[in-house]
Amino acid sequence: MMKKCDYCAKEISYHEMYCSDDCRDKSYAFYDLREKFQKVFSVINGIFVIGIGVCIFLYSFMPEVGLIGGGGCMTILGVMYLFLPFPPDVFVEKQKLKKAIFLTRIIAGVILAIGAAVLIYGIIRAI
């Protein structure tokens, strides 16, 4: 079994990390972007994941507030992951960077769609 490019997963020799300069440049750009935004990303991620948990709890007492808050939190997380797709390192190692980013964006789209649907349902229910 041959070694694979760390970005696109094409087979390469064991003396290389990337199959081309383009893959290397895209990989470096991703890691630079992740390093630049990682702290802000982690804080926002933590706040809105906790927010979803709080809204699930609030749903028991005030369903409209829980739905609107939870839907809003999920929508914001979906948008964040769509524009800043930072998959976990274990996922990158297994899938390689290009596919991991693609799959992270698909998951972000699903989270965004579910969040928007819950948000709209909460607003309609509140009216």
Legacy VTK file of the C-alpha trace (Angstrom):
# vtk DataFile Version 3.0
C-alpha trace
ASCII
DATASET POLYDATA
POINTS 127 float
0.000 0.000 0.000
1.367 3.389 -1.013
1.521 6.501 1.124
-1.162 9.090 0.351
-0.992 12.852 -0.090
-1.928 14.585 3.167
-4.294 16.909 1.294
-6.020 15.054 -1.549
-5.226 11.387 -0.737
-3.553 10.584 -4.062
-0.885 7.925 -3.867
2.643 9.300 -3.574
6.102 8.017 -2.746
7.180 7.592 0.862
9.594 10.529 0.567
6.850 13.124 0.034
3.970 14.571 2.056
2.018 16.154 -0.802
1.519 15.181 -4.432
1.959 18.735 -5.746
2.816 22.280 -4.762
-0.871 23.161 -5.074
-1.840 20.561 -2.439
0.944 21.759 -0.165
-0.131 25.405 -0.536
-3.805 24.599 0.139
-2.849 22.544 3.172
-0.615 25.284 4.577
-3.354 27.881 3.967
-5.851 25.731 5.887
-3.517 25.216 8.851
-2.660 28.940 8.922
-6.368 29.830 8.934
-7.067 27.281 11.664
-4.225 28.589 13.810
-5.454 32.151 13.339
-9.105 31.457 14.282
-8.859 28.407 16.572
-9.293 30.231 19.881
-12.257 32.318 18.729
-13.756 29.253 17.029
-13.453 27.176 20.204
-15.027 29.853 22.400
-17.968 30.407 20.029
-18.415 26.672 19.595
-18.469 26.115 23.353
-20.913 28.949 24.013
-23.428 27.792 21.416
-23.182 24.086 22.278
-23.901 25.003 25.913
-26.658 27.295 24.604
-28.290 24.350 22.838
-28.240 22.384 26.092
-29.763 25.294 28.018
-32.466 25.707 25.357
-33.338 22.016 25.530
-33.818 22.495 29.276
-35.855 25.686 28.710
-38.102 23.854 26.246
-39.686 22.036 29.213
-40.908 25.316 30.738
-41.138 27.710 27.795
-41.339 25.763 24.518
-41.216 28.787 22.212
-38.130 30.237 23.905
-36.426 26.838 23.848
-37.199 26.311 20.152
-36.144 29.805 19.084
-32.982 29.754 21.195
-31.979 26.215 20.199
-32.724 26.858 16.534
-30.737 30.086 16.638
-27.763 28.380 18.287
-27.800 25.539 15.746
-28.105 27.986 12.841
-25.130 30.000 14.048
-23.054 26.829 14.569
-23.984 25.626 11.074
-22.904 28.910 9.503
-19.675 28.926 11.511
-18.761 25.378 10.471
-19.710 26.146 6.861
-17.259 29.055 6.652
-14.636 27.728 9.085
-14.649 23.956 8.555
-12.116 22.801 11.138
-12.464 19.022 11.365
-10.803 17.190 14.269
-7.235 16.001 13.671
-8.246 12.345 13.956
-10.788 12.885 11.173
-8.155 14.614 9.014
-5.695 11.760 9.543
-8.246 9.179 8.481
-9.946 11.015 5.590
-7.152 13.423 4.556
-7.690 17.178 4.585
-9.675 17.775 1.374
-12.311 15.121 2.120
-12.467 16.030 5.830
-13.231 19.670 4.955
-15.878 18.556 2.436
-17.574 16.235 4.939
-17.431 18.905 7.653
-19.220 21.319 5.309
-21.898 18.711 4.563
-22.462 18.198 8.294
-22.558 21.994 8.732
-25.238 22.239 6.038
-27.348 19.633 7.825
-26.935 21.437 11.172
-27.821 24.735 9.474
-30.946 23.272 7.847
-32.158 21.641 11.070
-31.417 24.807 13.056
-33.273 27.010 10.560
-36.262 24.637 10.574
-36.409 24.604 14.393
-36.014 28.392 14.498
-38.819 28.940 11.973
-41.058 26.457 13.791
-40.403 28.245 17.086
-41.227 31.635 15.564
-44.435 30.305 13.972
-45.427 28.661 17.243
-44.817 31.890 19.152
-47.089 33.893 16.840
LINES 1 128
127 0 1 2 3 4 5 6 7 8 9 10 11 12 13 14 15 16 17 18 19 20 21 22 23 24 25 26 27 28 29 30 31 32 33 34 35 36 37 38 39 40 41 42 43 44 45 46 47 48 49 50 51 52 53 54 55 56 57 58 59 60 61 62 63 64 65 66 67 68 69 70 71 72 73 74 75 76 77 78 79 80 81 82 83 84 85 86 87 88 89 90 91 92 93 94 95 96 97 98 99 100 101 102 103 104 105 106 107 108 109 110 111 112 113 114 115 116 117 118 119 120 121 122 123 124 125 126
